[in-house]
Amino acid sequence: MRCLALVALLPFAAHADGLCDFDGYTDGTHPWDVAIHAGPSLDSAVIGVAPRAAQGSDYEGFGADFSVVEMKDGWARIANLQDADGNHFKTEGWIDGAYVQFVPQTEVAFAVPDQTGPVVWSGSDPFSNALLDCHGEWALIRFDLVDTDGQVWLASGQQIGWVRGICASQTTTCDGLIGDRHPK
């Protein structure tokens, strides 16, 4: 199924080089651990898990923070791993892009990682549910469309587009960070 999804993304991935320059985090609220793999596949060895805050701690529900340095076949290579308390871990490896969380603070998604490219969506801060690829500060994401109350618009479904202005903080909303704004 992943192969079919990636074939459908080919027009979006034409300008991607897979090298990333932004941060992300894992969601610490789900009941399973996010496995860190030695390579970009489920078949590769599991070399660790992304740390998450302990139950009852001030950071309960927080996952691991990290730098996203590369994407390959829907997998993110992560580095600079740390937990919510700021403890650093030497583990570097690959996690499924569906587990990479961040908030794109943008009003526009593009067909290519270039603000002069075709706009595929405009609205208000899309909710990313999977990182698919990257190019520097740009992230190719699959995202849900949400209304002003934070409810997903099921009828609208999901979109795919390139965004930037990524907020990777679990504790703030990154006020002042600005991605792209509605075209005039």
C-alpha positions in Angstrom: 0.0 0.0 0.0 2.9 2.4 0.8 4.2 1.9 -2.8 0.8 2.9 -4.3 0.7 6.0 -2.1 4.2 7.0 -3.2 3.4 6.6 -6.9 0.4 8.9 -6.5 2.8 11.5 -4.9 5.3 11.6 -7.8 4.2 15.0 -9.1 4.7 16.4 -5.5 8.0 14.7 -5.1 9.7 15.8 -8.3 11.6 18.7 -6.6 12.4 16.8 -3.3 15.9 15.8 -2.4 14.9 14.1 0.8 17.2 16.3 2.9 15.4 18.0 5.8 16.1 21.0 8.0 13.4 21.1 10.6 12.4 19.5 13.9 9.5 17.3 15.0 8.3 15.3 17.9 6.3 12.1 18.6 2.9 12.0 20.3 3.4 10.6 23.7 -0.3 9.9 24.3 -0.8 6.8 22.2 -0.4 3.4 24.0 2.4 2.1 21.9 6.1 3.0 21.6 7.4 4.5 18.4 10.1 2.2 17.2 13.4 3.6 15.9 14.7 1.4 13.1 18.2 1.0 11.7 16.9 1.6 8.2 13.9 3.1 6.4 11.7 0.0 6.6 9.7 -2.2 9.0 12.0 -5.0 8.1 15.1 -3.3 9.5 16.3 -3.9 13.0 14.6 -1.9 15.8 17.5 -0.1 17.6 15.4 1.8 20.2 12.1 3.5 21.0 11.3 7.2 21.1 11.2 8.3 24.8 8.1 9.7 26.2 7.3 11.4 29.5 6.3 9.1 32.4 2.8 9.0 33.7 2.3 11.5 36.4 5.1 13.8 35.3 4.6 17.4 34.5 5.1 16.5 30.8 2.7 13.5 30.7 1.5 13.1 27.1 4.7 14.5 25.6 6.8 12.5 23.2 10.4 12.8 22.1 11.8 15.9 20.3 14.2 15.4 17.4 15.7 16.8 14.2 14.4 15.4 11.0 17.4 15.1 8.7 16.3 12.9 5.8 13.3 11.3 4.3 13.2 8.1 2.3 10.1 6.1 1.1 7.9 7.8 3.8 10.4 7.2 6.6 12.1 10.0 8.5 15.8 9.7 9.7 16.0 11.5 13.1 18.9 12.8 15.1 19.3 14.9 18.3 16.7 12.9 20.1 15.6 14.1 23.6 12.8 13.5 26.0 10.5 16.2 27.4 12.8 16.7 30.4 15.7 17.6 28.0 17.6 14.4 28.4 19.6 13.6 25.3 19.8 10.2 23.7 22.5 9.0 21.2 20.0 6.9 19.2 19.7 8.0 15.6 17.6 6.1 13.2 14.4 6.0 11.2 10.8 6.3 12.2 7.7 6.1 10.0 6.7 9.5 8.8 3.2 9.0 10.1 4.7 9.4 13.6 6.4 12.7 13.0 4.4 15.5 14.5 4.6 19.3 14.1 2.3 22.2 13.4 2.7 23.9 10.0 2.0 27.5 10.7 1.0 28.3 7.2 -2.1 29.3 5.2 -0.9 27.8 1.9 0.3 24.4 0.7 2.1 24.2 -2.7 2.5 21.5 -5.4 6.3 22.0 -5.2 8.6 23.2 -2.4 8.6 26.8 -3.8 6.4 29.7 -2.8 6.1 30.7 -6.4 4.7 27.2 -7.3 1.1 26.3 -7.8 -1.1 26.5 -4.7 -2.9 23.3 -4.0 -4.7 24.5 -0.8 -5.2 27.6 1.2 -6.9 28.0 4.6 -5.8 28.0 8.2 -3.0 25.9 9.8 -3.4 22.4 8.4 -3.3 19.5 10.8 -0.4 17.2 9.6 -1.1 13.5 9.9 2.0 12.2 8.0 5.3 13.5 6.8 5.9 12.2 3.3 9.0 13.9 2.1 11.1 17.0 2.6 13.4 19.5 0.9 15.3 21.8 3.4 12.8 23.7 5.4 9.9 22.4 3.3 7.8 19.4 4.4 5.5 17.4 2.1 2.6 16.4 4.3 -0.7 14.7 4.2 -3.1 16.7 6.2 -6.7 16.9 7.4 -8.8 20.0 6.8 -10.1 21.3 10.1 -12.7 24.0 11.0 -12.2 26.8 13.5 -13.3 24.6 16.3 -10.6 22.0 15.5 -13.0 19.5 14.1 -11.9 17.5 11.1 -14.0 18.2 7.9 -14.6 14.6 7.0 -16.4 15.6 3.8 -13.3 17.4 2.6 -11.0 14.5 3.3 -7.2 14.8 3.2 -4.9 17.0 1.1 -1.2 16.6 0.2 1.0 19.6 -0.2 4.4 21.3 0.6 4.5 23.6 3.6 7.0 25.5 5.7 6.9 27.5 8.9 7.0 24.4 11.0 6.4 24.6 14.8 7.9 21.6 16.5 7.3 22.7 20.0 5.1 20.6 22.3 4.9 23.3 24.9 4.1 26.5 22.8 2.4 27.5 19.7 5.5 29.1 18.2 3.9 32.6 18.1 5.8 34.7 15.6 6.8 31.8 13.4 5.3 32.4 10.0 5.0 30.2 7.0 3.3 31.3 3.8 0.2 33.4 3.8 -2.8 33.4 1.5 -1.9 34.6 -2.0 -3.1 38.1 -2.7 
